[in-house]
Amino acid sequence: MDEPARNPIDIPHTQLSASALRGVLESFVLRDGTDYGRVEFSLEQKVQHVLRQLERGEAKIVFDPRDNSVDIVVVRK
């Protein structure tokens, strides 16, 4: 019997505790392949950049129930 398709779920960043949000942000910015170009930024600066994108609605947190993963994606308007 096949499982029904489960679509990713948007998670408002405001619904996460401060520590959970920090964990999601740090996990995202520490991933291999995250490239900020020529300028080097500290972990804190990277976290703040992504947090501001979430606050401005330019990015969102998404939970994928198929593989129990969390990601931050760009919002296409």
C-alpha positions, -999 to 999 in steps of 0.1 A, spaced: 0 0 0 15 34 -10 16 62 14 -2 94 3 20 121 -9 28 146 19 37 181 8 62 203 26 47 224 53 56 260 58 67 268 94 64 304 104 97 314 121 77 332 147 62 299 159 96 285 168 112 290 202 143 311 202 166 281 206 148 261 179 150 290 155 187 295 162 193 258 156 175 259 122 194 290 112 228 277 123 222 243 106 213 261 74 243 285 73 268 258 82 258 235 53 285 227 28 280 248 -3 267 279 14 287 305 -3 286 342 5 311 352 -22 344 370 -17 335 386 17 339 364 48 311 366 74 311 352 109 286 326 119 266 353 138 265 376 107 253 347 85 226 338 110 215 374 112 214 378 74 191 347 70 169 359 100 164 392 83 153 374 51 128 354 71 115 386 88 111 404 55 93 374 40 120 368 14 127 333 28 107 308 47 112 277 68 98 245 53 94 211 69 93 180 46 74 152 63 87 127 37 122 128 51 117 147 83 139 175 71 139 213 76 151 237 50 150 275 44 140 284 9 137 316 -11 102 329 -15 93 336 -51 69 364 -55 
